[in-house]
Amino acid sequence: MATLKDVATRKPILATIRLLVPAGAARPAPPVGPALGFYRLNLMAFCKDFNARTQKYKAETPMQVTLTAYKDSTFEFVVKSPSVSWFLKKAAGVETASSRPGHNMVTSLSLRHVYEIAKLKQTDPFCKHMSLEALCKSIIGTAKSMGIEIVKDL
């Protein structure tokens, strides 16, 4: 429970912005520029900080960003790991998923791939509370909906 002092010192939130930005490639051009410029936020500060946080990822890896803008023109942001579907497509080596999942299987992956993706996703701030088994089940469900078959061994 928040104390009265915490509530009194909390900054008023102006907006919550969700972006999909390539790792290490944040520039004050679209999509970042118009989204942050509308709320008069410091574009270059965001770009430098985002690029510094995502330098360990390969270039052009799509990173999900949730940015909280405050009324005093300051902001905080959380960088999430890439989506499970992006990891599955990269592991399978396909560009697009099946147009008819369940009927047409695009490719197959082993449980080892699923386990490695789950370990990467477990570092995500919103998946820390989930067990590795639950993450694996969720990834298998996503793979089935994409038309990717999961096998024990390849």
Stockholm file with secondary structure:
# STOCKHOLM 1.0

chainA/1-154         MATLKDVATRKPILATIRLLVPAGAARPAPPVGPALGFYRLNLMAFCKDFNARTQKYKAETPMQVTLTAYKDSTFEFVVKSPSVSWFLKKAAGVETASSRPGHNMVTSLSLRHVYEIAKLKQTDPFCKHMSLEALCKSIIGTAKSMGIEIVKDL
#=GR chainA/1-154 SS CCCHHHHHHCCCEEEEEEEEEETTCCCSSTTHHHHHHTTTCCHHHHHHHHHHHTTTSCTTCEEEEEEEEETTSCEEEEEECCCHHHHHHHHHTCSSCCSSTTTSCCEEEEHHHHHHHHHHHTTSTTTTTSCHHHHHHHHHHHHHHHTEEEESCC
#=GC SS_cons         CCCHHHHHHCCCEEEEEEEEEETTCCCSSTTHHHHHHTTTCCHHHHHHHHHHHTTTSCTTCEEEEEEEEETTSCEEEEEECCCHHHHHHHHHTCSSCCSSTTTSCCEEEEHHHHHHHHHHHTTSTTTTTSCHHHHHHHHHHHHHHHTEEEESCC
//
